[in-house]
């Protein structure tokens, strides 16, 4: 049984060094194992030197350097194709860390499952949270050390020659059907560079699964780089002691899960008999876009129910197994379910991007330190920088942040245009909240925490601008009638560094944008934002008693303004000539008691979403 280890890498020397260190401590028994380090075209000398100089004592080592950059998808395909040479490959991206016992597990799992037709791969990684919601994921205990999930593994996976070639041949014929398939929407939104989404398509259509360990044999640092999606913390505990593994055939297993991380009826019917007579599906997270079966087990609201259960026990499935009485989980006809956006609160993960054009140590450190100073656990920092300063920047980060540098991703580019740099990173991040700071800019803790609270509680809010005071809030509202004029003149309507947004809304507008010169990019970007999404503003001051959020643009309002206003340099001038406009605007800006609200009444300014500190709740106010 031949198994080769393949490491696809690019420009993350710190990550590669850590992974190689963990491999050197692994137990390979008497086996001679080939190690292949496949380097996508890079100018990072440290990566090249590290790969060349690393001493591999367990077999043959080969370093492959690609002269032309492949990108993630093609690079993974290249690495997996090596199964045709070695029969089986374990693929480890460079921001992983493996257990000393990963090879023993992989070898035993391969021996058990290599002839199992429904198994399309073996994962070394075990999910601590769901990939789409980042909620705790606890597969039901059925006595085995593994569970089955309709999700391709990308954080340590073993693929056989047969498994990989079956996928490739199928995908050649069916890749064009991906957009119209039943693949979950969150997976469809993954970037064009994703190989994994097509493998999930293959799993769904062919009713195949990956085998996953309950106790992980790898963990993921999810660090920045061209091959990274730093959207959430997927760190998990790994196995540290030797053990004998208990495997089960999928036909016997009760722990079988679909791409939404929901238990399948095939698994649940082995645990309880109540639903076996029905044609049903499971939606306990309440996130499926639609239902294809006649009945559903869900936490969503339903007009009727055949069975109902409590949701107090953990994992949530235990409530059904125990028959816990309650009304939080309902087994009901699918037609009776109220399908809305995700019902569950999800504290958002923030990715902070810092575009570095030139090396200014003081400013770079100031911005990074302001992020580290905030008491928020779920975040990642990404530095995108010109390739000319790679070595100096690596030295600065290593010297200044020590172990914390693992939270600072680095990605190099050949452009010095901020717009292009940001678009490169935004296109790669598929979940969570995105924000960026220019070197020297800082983020205030209360601003960040307030923004996180708003994004958590208001799923319809996709964009926030951070304004420094009430005066800035008022100016944002006043700019409505001349928004298009400002954009056409390329004036600064929004300070880009104070913009926070959900990554999925970026995916919506990104195809319409070209990352040309920075100013044009930002103007075009904002134009698409206001046409497609509600834009909000959050106050960035230290006032703990009255954080205020101002909704100052909406899709309906902007369409109305387009009909009323000509975009030319005369618009602003004509409006200012109106005496009543100037007078009421003055009273509004000066906040003259008794008169300050007349402007809002006359010009129908958007309402303000204000927080009541006494009740910790939000309410809409016209003033």
N, C-alpha and C positions, 0 to 999 in steps of 0.2 A: 504494500500500500504506500504509494508515493504522494507526499504532500509538500508543496513548495510554498514558502511565505513570500508574498509580494507586497512591497510598500510603494504606493504612488505618492510622490511628494513634489513640492514646487519651491517655495521660498521661505520655509519656516524652520530655520536651523535649531532653534530652541526646542520646538516640538519634536523634530526628528531625533535629536539627541536623547530626549526623554523616552521616546518609544524604543529606540535601539537599546537604551539602558535596561528597560523592562524585559526586552527579548533576551538579553544576555543573561538574565537571572532565571529564565524559564527552564522547566524540566523537560528534556527531550529523550530521556532514557538512553538507549543504545542507538537510536535512529540518527542517520545522517540527513540533515534537512537543508535543502537549498534555500538561500536567501537572495531575493532579487530586489534591488532598490531602483525604481523607475523614476527618473527625474524629468518632469516636464520642463521644457526650455526655460532656463533661469539664468540670471546674471549673479545670483547670490553665491559668492565664492565659498562662504561657510558651509552651505549645503553640499556643494561639490566636494570640498575637502573632507567633510564629515563622512560622506558616503564612501569615499575612496579609502580613508584611513581606518574606518571601523573594522575591528578584528572580530571575525565570526568563527567561533571555535567548533561549531556543530555541523559543518558541512561546507559546500561550495557557496561562495558569494559572487554575485554578478551585479555590476552597476550599469544600467542602461540610461543614456542621456539622449533625450529627443531634441534634435536641432530646431525643429519647427514646433511651436506650442500647440498642444492638442486640445487643451481645455479639459474640464472635469469629465464630461460624458465620454469623449473619445479615449481619454486616458484610462478610465475604469474599464472600458471595452478592451483596450490593449492588454491590461493586466489580467482580466478574466480569460482572454484568449490564450494565455499561457497555460491554461488547463489542458489544452490540446497537446502540449509538450510534456507536462508533468502529471497528467491525469486528474489531479486535485490541487486547488490553490486556496490559500488563506489570504485574503486581501485586508491589509491594515493601513488605513489612511494615517498620515503622520501626526495628527493631533489625538491619537489614541494612546492608551496605556494598557498593557495586558497583565493578567494574573500569571503567577509562576506556573499555574496548572492549565493554562489555556490549550496547550498542545495535547495534553492527555485527554481533555474533554473533547476536543475536535476529533481526535483519532477514534475515540470510543463511539462518539455520535455518528461519525462517518461509517464505521463498521455496522452500526445498528440500522441506519436509515438509507444507505446507498442504493438499495433496491426498492425502496418505498416510492411508488409512482407519484403519490400526492405531495411528496416533499420536493421543493424546488431549491432548497439551500439550508444551510445550518448557520445560525447566528451565534457569535460569541457574546454578544451584548444582550442584556436583559433590561427591558424598559422599566424605570421607576415611575415614570409619568407617561400619560398619553402624548403622542407626538403632536396632535392638533390642539388640544386644550391645555396640556401641561398639568392635568389633574393626576393625583396618585393613581397608579395602575397596579392592582393586586390580583393577578390571575387566581382563580379558585383552586384550592388545594385538592388534588386528586391522587396524591401518593407518588407521583412522578417528579423528577427533577427538571422537567421541561414542560413547556406549553406550546401551542401552535397558533401562529398569528399570520393573517393574510397581509403581511407587510414585509417587503424586501429589506434585508438588513444592510446597512452601509457603514456600520461602526464596528467592524470585525465580522467577516463572513467567510464561510467555507463553501466553495462551489466545485462540483465535479464537472468533468468534461461533458458528460451526458446532460446534466442539469443546465449548464450554460448554453450548450448548442441547441437544446430544445427551445430555450427562451429566444435565442437569436433568430432561429428559423421562423418561429411563430411571429415574432415582432416585425420581421421583414414584410410579412403579409398583412399585418393588422395595425401597424403603427399609425396609419392614416385614419383609423377609426377611433383614436384616443379621445378626441374632443367630444365625441358623441357617446362615449361609453358611460358605464355606471360607476366609474371611478369617483370617489368623494371629491367635492369641490375644492377642499383644502389641498389635495394632492394635485389636482389639475392646475392650481395656481403656482405650483413650483416652476422654477425657471426652465428655459429651453436647454440649459446645460445639465439638467437632471436626467440621469439614466434610471434612477430608482422609480420614478413615476411610471415609466413604461413597464418595468418589471412588476409593479403592483397591478397594472392593467392585465398583464399576463396571468398573474395569480388569480385574480377575480374571475376572468373568463374561463379559466381551466380548472377552477376549484382546487387550486394548489396552495401550499402553505410553506412558511419557513419554520424551522424548529428553533425555539428560544429557550435559554436556560433561566431558571428562576433566580439563581444566584449568578450574577454576571461574571464573565471571564475577561471582559474588557470594559474600559470606561472611556468617556468621551469628553475632552476638554473644550471641544467646539470653538476652537480659536480662529481668529480672523485670518483671511488669506483668500486667494482666488478659488480655493476649493472649500470654503467654509460658509456656513449659514449660522451666524452667531445669534440665533433668535431666542434661545432659552438655555437654562443650565440643565444639561442631561448627564451630569455626574451621577454615578451610582456606585454602591459598594461592590467590591469584587471578591472572589474566592481566594482565601489565603492559606487554606489547609488542604491537604490531599484527601480525596474521598472517592468512594465507589459510586458511580452514577446509576440512577434508576431511570431507564427510558421506557416509554410506552408507545405502542402503535397509535396512529391517529384514529383508527377505527375503535380503539378502546378508550381513548382519552376523553375526559370531560372538559378540559381546559382548551377550547378551540375558539379563536376570536377573529372577528372580521376587521376590515381596514379602519373602521371607526373605533376599534378597541372594545367592541361589544361582543359578549359571548354569543356564539351561534346557537340556533335551535338544535343543531346536531349535538352540541355539548350539553346544553341545558336540559334537553329531554332525558339525558342519562342521570341527571340529578333530581329532577322532579317529574311527576307524571301529569300534572295539572293541565299542561298546554299541548301535550303530544297530539291531541285530536284536531288541533287547529293549524292552519297555514299562517305562520306568523314570523315576525322578526323582532329584534331587540334594539331599543334606543334609550338606554338608561341615562346617557349623558345629554340627551335631548338635542342632538345636533344634526341628525340626518335631514337632508333637504326635502326628501319625499319618501313615501313608503310604497313598496312593490308587493307587499303581502296583505292579506285581508285583515289580519290582526297585528297588534304591536304591544310589546311590553315597554312602557315608557314612563318618564317622570313629567312629561308634558301634561297640560290640562286636557281633559277629555269630557265630552258631553255625557258619556255613559261608560260603564266598566263592567267586565265580566268578573274580574278579581281585582282586589286592591291590597296594598301592603304599606307598612311603614318604611322610612328610609333612614332610620337612626343607626342601624348596625353597619359595621365596616368589615369587609368591603360591602358595597351596596347590594351585591347579589345575595349576601347572607340573609337579608330580609325575606327574600323569596324562598330560600331553602328552609328557613325557620318558620315560615308562615306568619311573620310578625304583623299583627293587625295595624292598619292605618290607611291613609288615603294619599300618600305621597307618590307611590308607584302604582300604576294602573295597567291592567291587561284589558285592552279595549279594541273595538273595531277601528281600523285605521281611519275610516271616514269621519269618526267622531273626534279626532285629535286636532287640537288647535296648534298648528305648526307656525311658530314664530322664531325669531332669532334666539340664539343660545340663552337659555334661562339662567345659567349659572354664572356667578361672579368668578372672574379670573384675573387675579392680580397681574398686571402686564409686565412683560419683560422689555427692558429698554436696551437698545443698541445705540451707543453714542459714537458718531463718526467725527474724526478730526482730520481734515485734509491738510497735509504738510507740504508746502511748496518749497520752502527753504528751511534750513536748520537754524531755528531760534530756540535754543535750549530753555531759556527762561519762560517763554510763552507756552511752549509745548508742555512743560512740567506744570505750569500754572493751571492749564485746562484739565490735565489728567488728575491732578491732585484735588481739584474742585469736585470731580466726579467721585473719586475715592472717599471724599470726606462725607458724602451723603449716606445716611443709614438706610440703604436700599439694597437688598441682597441680589435681586434679579436684574443684572445688567452685564453688558459687555462693552468694551471700548475697542474701536477699530481705527487705527492710524493708516490712512492711505497716503502714500508719499511717492515722490519721484525716485526712480531707480538710482539716480546719481548719489543719493544720500543714504542708501540702505545700510551700509556698514556703520556709519557714524550714528545713525538713529538706533540701530540694534545695541550699540555700545552704551548709548545714553539710557535706554530703557532698562537694560540689564543692570547698570550701575545704580540707577535711581530707585528701582522698584523691586529688585530681588525676586522673591517667590511670587510676588503679585504680578509679575510680568505675564504670567499665564492668562490673566484677565485682559491683556492688551494685545489685540491682534494687529498684525502688520500686513499690508498688501502693497506691493510696488506697482507703479504704472509709468508709462512713458510720457504722460501729459502733465502740464503744469496749470491746466485750466480747472478751476475749482468745480465748475458745473460738470465737466466730464468725469472728474474724479469721484464726485458724489454719486453720479448716476451709475457708475461701475459698481459701487458698493450697494446702493439701494436695490439694484436689479438682482443681487444675490441673496438678500435677506428676505425670508418668506413668512415671518411671523413676528408678532410683538410690535413695539413702538420704536420708531426711528426718530433720531434727533441729531443735530450736529453743532459743533462749536469750531470756530476758527481759532487757531492757536492764540492764546492770550485771553479768550473769552471764558467765562465761568458760568456754572449753573448753581442757582441758589437752592438749598435743600428744600425749603418750604414750597418753592415753585415746582420742583420735581415731584414731591409727595402729593401736592394738590393735583397736579396733572395726572398722576397715577390713579388717584381716587376718582377723578372724573372719567378717565378711560375705563376704569373697572365698573363703574356704576351706570355709565351711559353708553351702551354699545352702538348707538346711532351717531355718536360724536367720533369723527374720523381725523379731524385736524384741529390743532390748537396753536395759536400764536401766543408768545409770552411777552406781555407788555410791562413796562417798568412801573407805571403808576396809573391812577385814574385819568389823568390828562391824556395819556397815550390811548387808553380805552376810548375816551370821547373822540379823539382824532380818528381812530379806526372807524367809528360809526359815521363820522362826518365825511369820510372819504368815499362812502358808497356812491354818490352821484357822479364822481369823477374817476372811479376806479379804472375804467377802460381807457380814459384819457391818460392817466398816469402810466399804465402799462404801455400804451402806444408811444409815449415819450421816454420809455425805459427809466422812469424815475423810480426811486425806492419806495414802493408801497408797503412792503413787509421787510423786516430785517430777517434774512434767511436763517441766521443762527438762532433765531428765537422761534423756530417752527418745529412742532412735534406732530407726528402723524402715524396712523396705523399702516403697516407695510402693505396690507391688501389694497388699500386705496391708492398707494403708489403703483401697484401692479396694474390698476385700472387705467391710469393716465400715462404710464411709461411708454406704451407702444406709440402714442401720439407725439412723443417728444424726440427731438434730436439734440444730443449733447454738443451743441455748437459753442460759440463763445459764451462765457459765463453769464453776462448780463441778459443776452437773448434767451438763454436757457431758463434762467430764473423767471423772466417775464412770461415766457410761454408756459412754464410750469404752473405758475399762479393762475394764469388765464384758464387752464384746464381744471384746476382745483375748484375755482368758483363756479364753473359751469357744471361740475359733476357732484360736488359734495358741500354740505354745510360746513362753514368755517367758523371756528370759535376762538375766543381770546381769554386767557387766564392771567390774572394779576400776579405780578412777581414780587410784591413787597413783603415785608415781614409781619404784616398785620394778621395776627392769628384769629382775630375776632370777625373779620369780614373778607374772606377770599371771594372775589367776584369773577364771574365768567360772563363774557358778553358775546352773544350770538350776533355777529355783525354782517353775515351774508347768508343767503339761502338760495337754492336753485330757483324757486319761484320769483324771488325778488330780483335776481339778476336778469332773468328773462324779461321781466317788466321794465327794468332800466334800459335794456338794449332797445326796446321799442320806443322809449321816450327820449333817449339821448343820442346825439350824433357824436361820433368820436373824432373831434377835431379841436384845435387849440382855442376855439371860440367858446366852447362849452363852459369852462370855468369862469371865463371873463363875463359871460352873459349872466351867470348865476350870481356873481358878486355884485353886479349892477343893480340887483333887486334890493331895494332898501329894506324890505321886510325880512329878506333872507339874512342880510348882514346884521340887522338889529337882533333878530332872534338867535342867530348863531353866537353873537357876542354874549347875550344873556346866558346861553347854554354853556359856553366855554368858561365864563366867569362864575358859573353856578350861583347866580343871583337868586336868593330866596324868593319864592312866590312867582318867579318868572323863568327859572331855569328849565322847567319842563315844557314850556310852550313850543320850543323848537321841535322836540320829539313828537308832540301832538300834531304840529303843522306838517312836518315832513315824514311822519310815520317811520321813525327809526326802529330798527329791530329791538325786540325785547331783550332784557338782561336776565341771565340765569344766575341768581344770587344764592349764597349759602347762609342759612340761618344757624349761627353758632349755638343757639340754645337747643335746637332739635337735631343738629347735624344733618339737615336735609336741605334740598334745593327747591327753589320756587322761581317762577318766571315773573319778572317785573317790567312794566313798560318804561320805568324811569331809572 
